[in-house]
Amino acid sequence: MTEPAPWSVWTRPRPEPRRRAPAVEQYVAAALAIADAEGLAAVSIRRVAGDLGSGTATLYRYITNRDELVDLMVDAAQGEDPLPEPTRDWRADLAAVARALRATLLRHPWLAGELAGRPSLGPNSLRRSESALRAAVGLTPDITQASQALGAIHAYVLGSVAAQQAVRRAEQRTGLTEEQWQRSVGPYISEVLAAGKHPMLARRVLEAQEPDPDVDFAFGLDCVLDGLAARVGH
């Protein structure tokens, strides 16, 4: 069985850009712009190089394939914001970790899919992971439980952001805002509720408030943190 090639994008010496050639940071920034506007599938070596008026051979001086470019993009996105300042209050610190992750994912709709799999090992990603773990050990000194707590928080953030992004995609696909879509299905929903077969749904439609996504996120995060506190005895 052939051994996999060593993952070297983070260890390979980075060559100096040739005269008038873009630096690797410029290629990564261009790739981020494409992915944010059109999705990760639109990112290719040829497209990124073309957008910068450069040949693909120049980009291949820095990376060996598209996967390495994506690794660089993920790490660049992870390094856009300063790390949250620790407060020694585990709840405030973990909430800051969750909000920072959410902000990054909302800026880069393609990123959630990359963070849901294998961990990113670039320098910015490692710093963010270290900061998050320091926050989590304020909840529990057990590093296994601290890691599990972070996993629960990350899962919540990923799910919350996915739901919010799904609404955006529906608006783009249909050309209707959420309010316009609700009005368009209003007559049908009225008929369903009038039949009296779904009393809880009727209460939900007629009585429940519609908090904005930030309020919904904060409520859900409080529930997750409450659960973690109960689990580890805080």
Secondary structure, 3 states (H helix, E strand, C coil): CCCCCCCCCCCCCCCCCCCCCCCHHHHHHHHHHHHHHHCHHHCCHHHHHHHCCCCHHHHCCCCCCHHHHHHHHHHHHHCCCCCCCCCCCHHHHHHHHHHHHHHHHHHCCCHHHHHCCCCCCCHHHHHHHHHHHHHHCCCCCCHHHHHHHHHHHHHHHHHHHHHHHHHHHHHHHHCCCHHHHHHHHHHHHHHHHHCCCCHHHHHHHHHCCCCCHHHHHHHHHHHHHHHHHHHHCC
